[in-house]
Amino acid sequence: MAETDSEHRYTLSEFSRIVDLPIPTIHAYERQRIIKAHSSEGSRRIFTDADVDWVKCLVHLKAAGMSLQDIQEYVAWQDLGDDTIPNRVSLLERTRDEFVRKNQRILQHLQVVNDRIAWYEAKESGEPSGNEPFAQYVKERGHTE
């Protein structure tokens, strides 16, 4: 997160608007050492394009299920340099694998909902498949209830 002269500088309120996070969340992330503001003259917090990029990454990590504790560890490793790349890759792989497992379960749930809708629609339209029990309906389609 090194600052360069060519980077834009954003106040806290501008940064909050750009990254679409409330100011209290940004303060909490600063306390947790997940986001690191820079100081300008007058000790005001400023943020750069690199900070915007990091928060966009952070949002993805959180959405993928990475815990704040794991994110803190990731940030600490990042600060230690390239020697910690294997640690970071391992953490990202664990996060990815758990996210894939959760996503598969979500897709299964969605399939059951879609099957239930199709079963009700068949029932309403008088199709023969609407007369069988739901468990049989999904089993014949290769799904599980």
C-alpha positions as CSV (number, residue, x, y, z in Angstrom):
1,M,0.0,0.0,0.0
2,A,2.8,2.4,-0.8
3,E,1.7,5.8,-1.7
4,T,3.0,7.5,-4.9
5,D,2.7,11.0,-6.1
6,S,0.5,10.0,-9.0
7,E,-2.2,8.4,-6.8
8,H,-5.3,10.2,-5.9
9,R,-5.8,11.1,-2.3
10,Y,-9.2,10.7,-0.7
11,T,-10.6,12.1,2.5
12,L,-12.4,9.6,4.8
13,S,-15.8,10.6,3.6
14,E,-14.8,10.3,-0.1
15,F,-13.2,7.0,0.6
16,S,-16.3,5.8,2.4
17,R,-18.4,6.7,-0.6
18,I,-16.0,5.2,-3.2
19,V,-15.7,1.8,-1.4
20,D,-19.3,1.8,-0.3
21,L,-18.5,1.2,3.3
22,P,-19.9,3.2,6.2
23,I,-17.3,5.4,8.1
24,P,-17.8,3.4,11.3
25,T,-16.9,0.2,9.4
26,I,-13.7,1.9,8.1
27,H,-12.8,3.0,11.6
28,A,-13.4,-0.6,12.9
29,Y,-11.2,-2.0,10.1
30,E,-8.5,0.5,11.0
31,R,-8.6,-0.6,14.7
32,Q,-8.3,-4.2,13.5
33,R,-5.3,-3.2,11.3
34,I,-7.1,-4.3,8.2
35,I,-7.1,-0.9,6.6
36,K,-4.3,1.6,7.1
37,A,-4.9,5.2,6.5
38,H,-2.2,7.6,5.7
39,S,-1.8,11.0,7.4
40,S,-1.8,14.3,5.6
41,E,-0.7,17.6,6.9
42,G,-2.9,18.4,9.8
43,S,-3.1,14.7,10.8
44,R,-6.2,14.1,8.7
45,R,-6.7,10.6,7.4
46,I,-6.2,10.2,3.7
47,F,-6.6,7.2,1.4
48,T,-5.2,6.4,-2.0
49,D,-6.1,4.4,-5.1
50,A,-4.1,1.5,-3.6
51,D,-6.3,1.6,-0.5
52,V,-9.4,1.5,-2.7
53,D,-8.0,-1.5,-4.6
54,W,-7.3,-3.2,-1.2
55,V,-10.8,-2.6,0.1
56,K,-12.3,-4.0,-3.1
57,C,-10.2,-7.2,-2.5
58,L,-11.2,-7.2,1.2
59,V,-14.9,-7.1,0.2
60,H,-14.3,-10.2,-2.1
61,L,-12.5,-12.0,0.7
62,K,-15.2,-11.4,3.2
63,A,-18.0,-12.3,0.7
64,A,-16.1,-15.6,0.0
65,G,-16.3,-16.3,3.7
66,M,-12.9,-15.3,5.0
67,S,-13.1,-14.4,8.7
68,L,-11.8,-11.0,10.0
69,Q,-9.2,-12.9,12.0
70,D,-8.0,-14.6,8.8
71,I,-8.0,-11.3,7.0
72,Q,-5.9,-9.8,9.8
73,E,-3.4,-12.7,9.5
74,Y,-3.4,-12.2,5.7
75,V,-2.6,-8.5,6.2
76,A,0.2,-9.3,8.7
77,W,1.7,-11.7,6.2
78,Q,1.4,-9.2,3.4
79,D,3.3,-6.7,5.5
80,L,6.1,-9.2,6.1
81,G,6.8,-9.5,2.4
82,D,7.1,-12.1,-0.3
83,D,8.5,-14.8,2.0
84,T,4.9,-15.2,3.3
85,I,3.4,-15.8,-0.2
86,P,3.0,-19.6,0.5
87,N,1.1,-18.8,3.7
88,R,-1.2,-16.4,1.9
89,V,-1.8,-18.8,-1.0
90,S,-2.7,-21.6,1.5
91,L,-5.1,-19.3,3.3
92,L,-6.7,-18.2,0.0
93,E,-7.0,-21.9,-1.1
94,R,-8.7,-22.9,2.2
95,T,-11.1,-19.9,1.8
96,R,-11.8,-20.9,-1.8
97,D,-12.4,-24.5,-1.0
98,E,-14.8,-23.7,1.8
99,F,-16.6,-21.2,-0.4
100,V,-17.0,-23.9,-3.1
101,R,-18.5,-26.3,-0.6
102,K,-20.9,-23.7,0.7
103,N,-21.8,-22.7,-2.9
104,Q,-22.5,-26.3,-3.8
105,R,-24.9,-26.6,-0.8
106,I,-26.6,-23.4,-1.9
107,L,-27.0,-24.7,-5.4
108,Q,-28.6,-27.9,-3.9
109,H,-31.1,-25.8,-2.0
110,L,-31.9,-23.9,-5.1
111,Q,-32.4,-27.1,-7.0
112,V,-34.9,-28.3,-4.4
113,V,-36.8,-25.0,-4.6
114,N,-36.9,-25.1,-8.4
115,D,-38.0,-28.8,-8.2
116,R,-40.8,-27.8,-5.8
117,I,-41.9,-25.0,-8.1
118,A,-42.0,-27.3,-11.1
119,W,-43.8,-30.0,-9.1
120,Y,-46.5,-27.5,-8.0
121,E,-46.8,-26.2,-11.6
122,A,-47.3,-29.7,-12.8
123,K,-49.9,-30.3,-10.1
124,E,-51.8,-27.2,-11.1
125,S,-51.7,-28.0,-14.8
126,G,-52.9,-31.6,-14.3
127,E,-49.7,-33.2,-15.6
128,P,-49.3,-36.8,-14.5
129,S,-46.0,-35.9,-12.7
130,G,-47.9,-33.5,-10.5
131,N,-49.8,-36.5,-8.9
132,E,-46.7,-38.3,-7.6
133,P,-45.3,-37.5,-4.2
134,F,-42.6,-34.8,-4.3
135,A,-39.9,-37.2,-3.1
136,Q,-40.6,-39.5,-6.0
137,Y,-40.7,-36.5,-8.4
138,V,-37.2,-35.3,-7.5
139,K,-35.8,-38.9,-7.3
140,E,-36.9,-39.5,-10.9
141,R,-35.0,-36.4,-11.9
142,G,-31.8,-37.5,-10.2
143,H,-32.1,-35.0,-7.4
144,T,-32.4,-35.3,-3.6
145,E,-34.9,-33.7,-1.4
